[in-house]
């Protein structure tokens, strides 16, 4: 997508923002009133006006006040989202904030399974209005497959069309809403919050309708999480118009539902009935525009999940995965594992629920939980930033949390009808994230680095020991240490605690990924003259990780400058080959067998190993050619060591007669 100045508002910025941010919340009119009316079964005036009033005030209080006003001011260097809040609070050394952050991440991942399925299904099912016998399920599956297939090629070209297509979509929403509203303007009285109160507390079964009402604000999280892509000014200006259009369309749907004689036939929806009420000839165009809008909404959701998982990886909350950059914009990423995992989840949702009306029961529960977590983190951040205004913020956010808790409770009624699906997903994702986090904490309990001075002292001693044979001319250790003054404790163990390693030259190689797409540069720090070097290799994020090739070039340049010689340590093959021999040692840590792990620590370790198994291997992570790599396991101590008591039966050193 085009590079956007997020520090100020502009017409181009507003158009791009409309295409990126409002896809999910902007396509909610396809299914909100369908869910409120229970597919046309509840169209009494109290239900319609009460549901409409709830929709209006939900958009005002949650989407506008909470996200547009409060959340957009809580940015982490211009970035938004649940992990931006976590990063800000993490700096304050607050331990408990990891729990709501991980819950928020887990629920957003669960939402990634549902959103493309329900949005695209809702749009494509409009074909039933043209042909009642058409099978929409295969069409939805094909669209979803193609959508995930194109992710690997990037969305730069089609991304330019997102804004204009969404503008056409919102124009259609405004037109449909206005025409239908003018036919029955009495629904305007739903702006009075009394109708919402009347539905919730005085109408039988009205409280449980809130689970359907909440669908109008799914996607509000994107108003905050896409802050870094668009900027707060562009989002706020766009929302001022888009929110008005959404409310106008909901008014039109309510007006149609209260029209005398209105009813839905099998397979019809309230949204597409608005189209038929104006002109059946408009239907094909409405289906095409709606389907395009839902594809864009799904694309935005997929991109959001990629960004979320990339942030989790950078924050060490998930294992390293292969991340690709289809364009020269670092914000546009592609994570193959997540892409196909999401696609499989979407197809599973379609296979289980088959129709958008049945998917509605599974939708909303996870996002409600996410919103509560965001409110908790936002409130605590405001407490820290404005300690004198704690009472004011407590009252404001108490209102938000109460509203969201009411929505959460009303959504619990969906569990048996489909909500179990997202609940199981959310719990599963959270457990994996939490167990990985706890395992990382165990891993951090050991000393990560040792001073390089200690390494140098032992390395010189090994080099002078004639009883130790050379292992290679050049021995290379990829290191996570970003300084030549320290070395990973696991490398220290590999060098000296087993059979001491001996080589003519040791190379400690650190790889750093730059923010620019292209360019390779490096720096060499001498640790021991002609014997040990620390290399910091800086790669553009689109550069291929051909590390061995790059190391050979660095070696040749140092030979040309006579900083090292090109002599092999093995005389029999000296000068027989043009290229010197390099051996790469990649280390995997394992908990030592004499560690006394508790039952829960054992679970942490097993979960950690499983999650690491689905990520990149260390060789892949460092971009090494596997044919010249030795993978070695190093024991680490993360718990108290076993202390088994032993008794000696007897001692007899006498020689036999």
N, C-alpha and C positions, 0 to 999 in steps of 0.2 A: 504494500500500500504506500501511498505517497507520504513523504516526510511532512509532519504537521507541527507547526509552532504551537505548543500547548500553553504558552504563557499569555496569549492574548486571543480574543475572539476574532473570527473572520468569516466571511461568507463561505469560502472553501472549507474552513474548519467546521462550520455548522453542517454543511452537506455531508462531509466525511463522518462526522459524529452521528448524524441520523442513520447512516448506513451501518456503523459499527455498534452503537450503543443500544439502540431502541428496537432491535429485531425481536427479542424474546417478549418484552412487555408490549411491544407494538402489535404482535400477532395474537395476543390474549383474547381480543374480541371474537376470534373464531370459535372459542369454546366456553367462555365464561358464562354467558346467559344460557347456553345449552346445558351447563351443569347446574346453574341456579334453578332452572325450570324443570330439571330432571327429564331432559329430552321432551319438553312440552307438556309434562304431566301436571306441573304446578304453575298455573298462569293466573292465579287469583290476584287481585289488585294489591292486597297486603304483601304477598310474596314478591311481586314484581317491584313495587315501590320501595319496599324494605330492602330487597336485594340491591336495587339500584342505589339507594342511599348509602348502603354499606360500601359499595364499590367506590362511590365518589369520595367518601370520607377516608377510605383506606388509601386511595391515591394521594389525597391531600396530606394526611398525617404521616404515613409511612414513607411513601415514595418521595414526596416533596420536602416535608419538614425534616425527616430523619436523614434521608440519603442525600438529597440535593443541597440542603442547608448545612447540616452538621457533619455528615460523613465526608463530603468533598473538602472540608477544611482540615480533615485529619489525614493528610498525605505524608508519605515517607519519601522525601526528595522527589515529589511529583507523582509517585506511584500510589495506587489505591488497592483496596481489597483486604480480605481477612489476614493475609500474611504481611501486608503493610502495617496493619495495626499490631500484629505480633512482633514485627521487627522493631517498632517504636517502643513497645513495652519491654521487650527483651533487653534493650539498652539500660533499663532501670533495674535489671536483675530481679524481676518478679517471676517466681517459679511457676505459680499456678496458671498463668495465662496460656501455657502450652495446651491445656485441656480444651478450652473453648476454641482455640485456633485449629486444633486437629479435628474437633467435631465439625467446625465450619468447612474445613477442607473435605472431609469425608462426605458431608451432605451435598456439597457442590459436585463432587464426583458422581454421586448417586443421581443427581439431577441431570448430569450429562447423558445418562442412559435414557431418560424419559423425554427430555425436551425435543430432540429431533423427531422421535417417534410420534409424539402427540401433535406437534405442530404440523408436520408434513401430512400426517394422516387426516387431520382436520381440514386441511386445504384440498387434498386430493379427493376426499369423500364428497366434495361438491359435485363431482361427476355423476353422482346418483341422481341429481336433479335433471341431468341431460339424458341419462340412460339408467333406469332403476335396476337393471340386471347386470350392470358392469361390476367386475371384481376389482376393487381398488387395492387390495392387499399386495398383489404382485407389483403394481405400479409404485407403491410406497417403498417396497423393498429395493427395487431397481434404483429409485432416486437416491435412497440412503447409501446404497453401495457405491454409486457414482460419486456422491458427495465425499465420501471418505477416500475413494480412489484418487481424486484430484488433489488431495491435501499434500501429497509428496511433491507435486509440481509447483506448489505455491499458489497464492490467490491474488497476486499483484494485478494481473490483467482484469480478472472478473471483479476484483475488489474496487476498481474504479467505477464500476457500475452499481455498487451497493447503494451509495447515496441517492442517485437518481431513481433507482427502482423503489427504494423505501419512500421517497417523496411521492411517487405515483401511488404507492400503497396507502400512505396516510391521506392523500388527496381523495382516494376512493372511500376510505373510512369516513372522512368528513362529509363527502357527498351523500353517501348512504345514510349517515346519521341525520344530516340536516333534512333531507327529503322526508324521511319517516317521522322525524320529530314534528315537522310542520303539520303532519296529518293528525297528530294527537299530542299537542303541547302540554297537556295537563301533567305529564310526568316530570315537568320542571320542579314541581313541589317536592321532589325527592331530595333536593338540596337541603331540606329541613332534616336535621339528624334525628328528629322524633320518629321518622318512619323506620330508621335503622333500629332504634331502641324498641319500637313496637314489634318488629319482626323477631328480634332476639329474645325478648322477655315475655311477650304476650301471645305470640302465635305458636301453636303446637308444631313442633318440629322445626321451628324457625332458626333455633340456635345452630343446628347441624348444617344449615345452609351456608354458614360462614366458611365451611370447608371449601365450598364452591366459589364463594366470594373472593377468597384469598388468591385464587388463580389470576385475578386481575393484576396482582402485584408481583407475580413470578417474573423475574427479569430485573426487578429493582436493584438487585445486588450488582448487576452489570453497570448501573449508573455510577457505582463507586469503583468497582474493580477495573473498569476501562479508563479510569482517570488518567493514567500514564500515557494512554494512546491518544487521548483527545483534549485533555485539559479541562479544568473546572468551568472556565468561562463559556467555552463552546457547549458543554453539556448543559449548563444552566439556561443559556439562551434557547437551545434546542428544546429543552424540556418545557419551557414556558409555552411553546406552541404545540408540541406533541401531546402534552397532558390534556390540553384543551380539546384537541381532536379526539383523543381516546374517550374523554367524558362525553363528547358530542355523539360519538358512535354508540356508546352504551345507552344514552338517552334515546337514540333512534331505535335500538333493539327493544328497550322497555316500551316505547310507544307502540311498536308493532305488536308486541305480546298482549297489550291491553286493547288492541283494536277488536271491535266486535266480530265474533265468528272466527278468530284466529285459532289455528291448530296446526300441529306438525304431523305430517304423514311419516310412515316408516322410512328411516334413512335420511330424513330432512333435518336441517339445522336452523336455528334462529338466525344466524348470520346470513346464510344464503337465502333465507326467506325474505330478508330485507331487499336482496337483489331482485328476486322474483316479484316482489311487491311494487317495484319501480318499473322494471322491464325484463321479461324473460330473455330478450336478445342480449342483455348485458351479462348474462350468466357465464358464457365461455370466457369472456375477458376477465371477469371477476375471479374465476378459478385459476387462470394463468397468472394473474397478478398476485393472488393469495399464495399460490404454490411458490412463486419466485420469492415472495417475502418470507415464507417459512424456511426456505432453503437458506436465505441470508441469516435468519434468526438462528438456524442450526449451525451455520458456519461460524457465527459469532460465539456461540456456546462452545464449539469445538476448539476454537482459538483460545477462548478463555480457560478451558481445561488444560491445554498445552502450557499456557502461561503459568497457571496455578502449579502444575507439576514441576515446571522448570524452577519456579521460586522455591518449592519444597526441596528440590535437589540442591539448590544453592545454599539453602539454610540447613543442609545436612539432615533434613527430616525424611528423606527418601534416598534409596540407592541411586547411583549414577545410571542414567539411561542414555541411549544414543539420541543426540539432539542434532537435527539438521536445520539449515537455514536456506530455504528455497529462494529467497531474494536477498538483496544487499542491505535490507533493513533488519537489524538485529531483533526488533520486536516481533518479526514474523518468523515463527519457529515451527518445526515439525518433529514430533516424537513418534517414530513408527510404532513402538509397542503400545503406547496410549491410544494412537489412532485406531489400530485394529481391535484393541480391547474395547474401545467405545463402540465401534461398529458392531462387534459381536453382541454387546449389551443391548444396542438399539434393536437389532434383529430379534433378540430374545424377547424384548418387551412386546414387539409386534406379534411374535409367535404366541405369547401367553395371552395378551389382551385383545388382539386382532382389530378392535375398533377404538376410535378416539374417545367415544363416550365411556368405554370401560377403562381406558387409560387415565381418565380424570380422577378415578378413585385412588390411583397410585401416585398422582401428581400433587405437589404442594406440601406434603408432610415434611419432607427433608428440608425444603427451603424455609419452612417456618422455623425449624430448629436452627438453621443457619442464621436467620435474622435475629433470633434471641441471642446467639453467641456474639454477633456483631454489636448488638446493643450493649452487652456486658463489657466488651473490650472498649467500645467507644466511651462509655460512661467512665470507666477507670482512667482512660487517657485524659479525659476532660478534668477529672479530679486532680490529676498530676499537673496539668497545664494551668488550671485556674482554681487553686485551692480555696480561694475566698468565695467562689461561687458554687461550692459543693451542694448547698441546699437547693439552689435553683435548678442545677442540672439533675439532681436526684429526683425532683418532682417531674421534670420534663421526661426523663428517661424511664421513670416509673410508669408514666402513661404509655410510652412505647412498649415496654416490657409486658404490661398488663394486656394491651391490645394483642400483642404477638402471642402471649400465653393463652388468651381466649381463642385465637385462631388455631394454636397448636392443639388445644383441648378439643376443639370442634373437628379438627382433622383426624383425631384419634378414632373417630367413628368410621374412618375409611380403612382402617387396618385390615379388617376381615374381608373387605371388598376389593383389595388391591394394594392398600397402603403397606401391607406386610412386605411387599417387594422392595420398595425403597428403604424401608426400615431395616430389613436384613442387609441390604447393600451398604447402608450408612454405618451400621454396627460393624459389619465386616471390614470396611475400609478403615474405620476408626481404630479397631483393634490392631490391624496391621501397622498403621502409622504409629500408634502408641507403643506397641511392642518394639518396633524399630527404634523409636526415640529412646526408650528405656535401655535397649541394648547399646546404643551409642553412648549413653551415660556410663554404662559399665565400662565400655571401651576407653572412655576419657579418664577413668579412674587410674589408669597407668600413666607413667611419664611418657609424653609424646615424643620429646626430643632430648638429645644429649648435646653438650657443648662440642664444637668441632675440635677444640684443643685436646680433648680427651681422645677423640678419634685419631688425630695426628700422632699423638704419643704412641698409641698401640700400633698404628700402621707402620711407623718407622721401626718398631721392634720386630714386627712380623717380617718386614722387608730384609732385615739383617739376619734373620734366622735361616741358616742354610739347610735345616732339616725339613723345611716346608717347601713343597713343590709349587711351581707356578701353575695357576689354573687357566690363565689366558693372558694374551698380551694386553688387551683392553677389556676391563670389566666395568659394566655400566649398571648403575642402580637408578631407576626413576625415583625421585624423591618428592614428597609433598612439602618439604621445607622450602620456604620462600627466601631463605637467607643462607649465605655461605658460612655463617657463624654457628649453625646448629644442624643436626642430622637426625633423621627419624630413628627412634629407639629400636624399631624392628630391623633397620639396616645395620645398626650397631651390633645387634644380636647375630645377624647373618654373617657379619664380617669376622667376629671374634669369639663368639660363645660356642660355636660348633668347631669343626676343623677350621683354623684360621685361614682366611682367604688371602692368596698372594697373586698379584698381577703386576705387570710392568707399569701400567697406568690405570688409575681408578677415575671413573667419571660419575659424578652425582648430577643427574639431569632433572631440572625442574621445568615444567611446561606451564606457560601462562597464556590464557586466551584473551585477546584484546577486544575492545568494543568496535574497532574498525573491521570491515569485511575482509580486506586483503592486506598482505604484507607479512614478511617474516624477518625478524631481527633477533640477535642474541648477544649475550655478554658472557665472558669467561672470567672467573675468579680463580686465581692460583691458590690452592690449599697447601700443596707441597711441590716444589719446583720439579718439573718433569716426571712427577709421580702421581699427583692427585689434583683434579680440577672440578670446580662447581660451575655448571653451565645453566644459565637461565634463558630458555628459548621462548620467544614471544611470537604467537601465531594469530593472524587475523581469523575471525570466527568462521570464515568460509574456506580457509586454507585446509588442504588435506593433511592429515597427521602422518607424514612419511618421515618418522623420527630417525630411523636408522640411516636413511639417505642423507638427512640433514646433518647427522652427527659425522658421517664420513666426510662431508664437505668442510665442516668445521675442523676436523682432524687434518685434512689436506692443507687448509690454509695455515694452520699452526706449524705443519711440517715445512711449508714454503717459507714461513717467517723464521724458521730454525728455532722455534720455541720448544719443539719436541723432535725426536728422530723417528724415522720410519722403519726401525729395526724390530723384527719379531723376537719375542722372548724364547722362541724355540729354534735353536741353531739349525736343525735339520731342514727346516722349511724357510729359513731366512732368505728374503729377496726372491723366493720362488713364485710369489703371488703379488699382483699389483695392489690389491686391497688388503689392508690389515685385518686381523681377526678381532671381532667384537663379540662379547658374550653379555647378554642382558639378563639380569636377575630381577624377577618380579616377585614380590612377597605377598603372601596371604597370611593373616594372623589367625590363630586358633587358640581358644582358651586352654590353658595347660591342664593336663589330666589330674594333677594334684590339687587343683582349686576346689574348694568346698562350696559348691554352688547350692543355693536354696532351690526349692521346687520352682518358684516363680522366676528366679534368675535363669534356671535351665530352660524355661519357656522363652524368655527373652532371647537367649542365645540361639535356640532352634528357629525362632521366628526371623532373627537377623540373618541366619544362614539361608533360609528359604527366600527371603526378599532379595538378598544379594545374588542369589542364583538366577533371578530373572533380569538382573541388570547387566551392565558391562563387566567383563572380566578385567582384572588389572591391566593385562596386556592391551586389551582394546581401549581401556580408559586412557592409557598413555600413548596410544597410537603406535604400537610396536608390531613388527612382523613376527608372527607366531613361530616361524620356522627357526628363529635364532634366539628364542626366549626359554629360560629355565624358570619354572614356577616353583617356588619354595614356600613351605609352611613354617611359620615362626610361632612358638608358644608365647602367650601373654598371660599375665596374672591379673585377674579382675576381681578376685575374692580371696578370702583367707585360705591359706594352704591347709591340706589335710595334716593331721598330727596323730597318726595311728600308733598306739602303744605297742611296743615289741619287747618280748623277754627272750633272753638267751638260755637255752637248755643246758649246754655245756660247751666247753672250749678245750680242744685237744690238738696241739700242734706237734705231738711226738711222731717221729718217723716209725712206720711199721717195721717189725722185726722179721 
